[in-house]
């Protein structure tokens, strides 16, 4: 019985250690929103993990911002929708549209996935 109890406690404590908190995601969203609204691609790019930086280059971030700003406008509030296989989805209000912001963080709170989907 003691082994089972210790195992359960260990499993729960591991989940809390490895999981990012809501405030970690809110901080990441604030970085993305501030960088997006100020047209500062470098700020967003610097928050990326090394893996994401290799595939989502600074030029791609600049294109992502300009393309979405021209159609959606400035980024406003984001509300949590659901967890989706390690990433989180947020309903994000823009000046001219609503979109789903998909974001995933690494253990050191770097952005490992960033995408916008139509709502």
N, C-alpha and C positions, 0 to 999 in steps of 0.2 A: 504494500500500500504506500509506503514511504517513497519508493522509486517512482510510482505513478504520480504522486503529488509533486515531487521534484521535477519530473519531466514536464508536467503541465506548466508549472511556474517558469521553467526554463524556456519553454516555447513561447509563452506570452511575453516574457522579458525580451527575447530575441526580436519579436515583432515590433516592440516599441523602440528598440535601439536602431533597427534598420529602416523603419518607416519615417518618412519626412512628416512634419506636422503641417497643419493647415496654414500656420503663419509662414512656413518656408515657401509654400506655394503662393501665398499672398505677396510675399516679398518678390518672388520671381515675376509674378504678374505685374507688380508695380514697376519693376525694371523694364519689362517689355512695353508696358503702357507709356511710361515716361520717354523711353527711347523712340517709340513709334510716334507719339504726339509731337516730340521735338525734332523729328527727322534725324535722330542720332543713331545710325545703324551700328556704330562702333560700340555704343553702350550695350546694345542687345547682344552683339557678337561676343563681347567680353564676358557675358554671363553664360555662354555656351560651354559645354564640355569639349574636350579636345576632339572626340569622335564627331560631334556635330559640326565643329568648326571646319573639319576636313571636307565634309559634304555640303554644308550650308555656308558657303564662303561669304565674305563681307560684301562682295558685289551682289550676291544673291539676296542678302538681307536688305541692301539698298533698293533693289528691284521689288522685293516683297513689300517694303514700306511704301514706295511711291505708287505701285499698282493699287494697293489696298486703300491708301489715302485718297486717291483720285476717284474711287468708286464708293467707298464706305464713309470717308471722312475721318474725323478724330475718334480715338478710342475712349469709351467711357467706362462704366461700371461692369464688373464681371461677377456672376453668381454661379456657385458650384452646382453642377448637374449630377455627375456620377464618376465613379472610378471605372476605368476601362483597361484591364490587363496591364496595370502598373502606371498608366498615364491617367490624368484627370481631365475631365471636360468641363468647361465653364461657358455659360451663356454670356456673351459679351455684347454690350450695346455700343454701337458706333453712331456717329452723327446721322448717317443715312441708312443704316441697316443693322441687323442683328446677325451674329455669327457664333459658331462654336469654336472656342479657343481650346486646342488640345495641347497639353503641356506635361512633360515628364521630367523629373529631377533625378540626378545621380545621388549617391550617398553623401557626397560633399556639396549638395545643393546647386550643382551646375545644371543648366538646362540641357537635357539629352534629346528632347523631342519638342518641336514647336510647329504647329500647323493651325490654319483657319479653315473651317468647313462652313458651307452655307447652312443657314438655319431654316 
